[in-house]
Amino acid sequence: MGSEIARSVPDHPENSASDGTPSPVPPPVRPGRSRRSASKLMTLVAGAALVIASTPMWSGDEGAALDDAELSAAPTYTIGLQPPQDPGPFPGSVTPTTPTITIAGERDGESTFDVVRYDQVRPKSPGQLDFDHFHTGIEIQWWLKKWAHQRPDIVDLYIVGESFSGQPIYQVTITDKSTGTDTDKPAAFFEGNRHSGEISSAESSLWLANHLISRAGKDRQVDKLLDDKAVYIRPVNNPDGHDLYLYTAQTNRSSVRPTDNDEDGKLDEDPGEDLNGDGYLGQVRRYVGAGKGTHVIDDRDPAKIVMRSVGAGAGDYLMSSEGVDNDGDGRENEDGVGGLDLHRNYPYNWHVMPGYDETGRNLTQAGAGEYPLSEPETRHVYTWLMSHTNIGAVNSMDTRVPMHLRGPSTCDPVECMYTGDRKLYEHFDRAGVGFTGYRYSGSVYIDYATRNGGDPEALFGHGPDFGYFQYGAIWYGDEIWNGGDFVDYDKDERFADWERSRWCVENRRNNCFLPWTKAQHPKLGEVEIGGINPKFWAQNPAPDLIGKWAANQAKFNLYLTESLPQVEISQVGVKPLRAGQTDGATHEISATVTNTGRIPTALEQAKEVKIVAPDTVAVEGARLVGDAPQFFLDGGKKQRVTLRVTKADTESVTVRAVSVRGGLDSAPARLR
């Protein structure tokens, strides 16, 4: 089914770290904390910083394949700005040349997995960028390095930090350096692949970077944007998870840090297994006789591939996920690789995970991590943002719903947001839908939680809440791709697998579902394995569709960038003062400062938490008498200011508008 699998995994691979790192010692059990709770705390700090990749994953050197991408100390590299260097020829393989990879961390289950070489990750023409395939970490790194080497006038490449396993996390800054440094300009930050399998978000990030870089010098709109603004793009926030998803059959969501998802005291002990060798973790159906199962073949599906639940004792088949019940708890795959949620690890309104609340009665948040920003992938976002407060718009993207998703995540926006801020967000909700056609837009707490009925539901430690309530910015966490939900054939305002299958049949697609194939299950005997394609249909589009979805999302992100606050100074006037002024001033300078952007130089929430200093006007070449004016500017608004100065040795001065998120602008003046 469009993949090759390199097999050499033993039945019971050694799971201990190969660098001699001792196993972590469990923390002491505090009074009132159970041994299981202490064990869970240990799982959050377990795992050495080891690398998930072999030489080909780091350098693009496609030499002789090893038996395994071995656990080893991370290669030496410098965190920070990278010198522009030619990355060399396009990699000979965009997947590891080894038959297996071994992931970092000590766990009770498998750490070594077969490498799968999916057709969906193969470029049409090596070295030519296309968006008809999914880009692996090997290819993404090559392109980022290539762009930094080819366009040093507009691209800087950074390694912003390391992942859990020690891999570098890459990011590009894109701006016209001849018109100013990136930190002197309004900026937007875009990020993909926080969640491992949500690879469409990396594609949209990459599409945007390519659009800006390839169109610079050819497109006036792009040139204007890069003249005035800076764009920070981090295509892959979570390289460990991204690699595991695209290089193996695993369908992990989080980072690879070992975690006890089922609270049985064991770590990652029950991942899925690819039993039929097709490179996917599909569904398992087992015929048990008429009226003895829970499912039947859905007769509404023209392909007769979809199963329908009809309840116990009414069906012909029993269903499960592809894998084995490794820990004997009656469930398959309930504790696979990782389990923390990098999007519940932000500091605003963070809550402990289930089992860690000592009262036993408070609200908790699954996947939250040991403490806010405990995970390096999230922490590196936080530190970049807090050191680059010129960022006024963020989109940290996911898949699927689809939705333009933003805060609040724990309260009704009418009740807990400033009215002006909320209305601005609502404008972007509508604008986003205009670019993408997404079915949903709005807040996590109301619009996302109730989209299929039900009551509002809180998410704690969520990025969009940090982004608004603490960082005071426009912050989205958009969900790309609709999961194949194109037509609601029965008009019930819901989408079912039979409708997804029917659309695929009508559109002559044979890549949406995996055909049912017979296989021998080690515990259940003869079964059939198939169902919806978990990677390239359920969670992400087929490769021939990703370009459209990536581009539409990127166009909304461009709109956010174009909407950033932008201060401009004009109408500068100078008035000589009579000699003998009591304050010593010799001249009075007046100027108009305009915010030509749509977004205010500070949202009301940003003012409340004082994340940015007020806008002001400075004079270079003369001494300011008294205090500089301080103000904030809404989108499209002006401020007339007057400054009293004392002339220095020169008549020529520079009047400069200064805004943390609106950038800088200056105009000359003469003190005659």
Secondary structure, DSSP 4 states (H G I P E B T S, - for coil): --EEEE----SS---S-TT-PPPPPPPPPPTT--HHHHHHHHHHH----B-S--HHHHH----SPPSSB---BPPP--SEEEPP----SPPS-SS-SSSEEE-SS--SS--EEEEEEEGGG--SSTTS--SSSPPPHHHHHHHHHHHHHH-TTTEEEEEEEE-TTS-EEEEEEES-GGG--GGGS-EEEEE--SSTT-THHHHHHHHHHHHHHHHTTT-HHHHHHHHH-EEEEES-S-HHHHHHHHHSS----S-S----TTSSS-SS-B----SSSSSS--EEEEE--TTSBSEEE-TT-TTS--EEE--TTTBSEEEEESS--TTSSS-SSSB-S----GGG-SSTT--PPTT--TTS-S---TT--SSTT-SHHHHHHHHHHHH-TTEEEEEE-EESS-EEEES-SSS-HHHHS-HHHHHHHHHHHHHHHHHH--SEEEEIIIIITTTTSS-----SS-HHHIIIIIT-SEEE--EE--TT----TT-SS---HHHHHHHHHHTT-SSSEEEEEEEEETTTEEEEEEEE-IIIIISS--HHHHHHHHHHHHHHHHHHHHTS--EEEEEEEEEE--TT-TT---EEEEEEEEE-SSS-SS-HHHHHHT-SPPEEEEEESEEEESPPPEE---TT-EEEEEEEEEE-S-SEEEEEEEETTTEEEEEEEE--
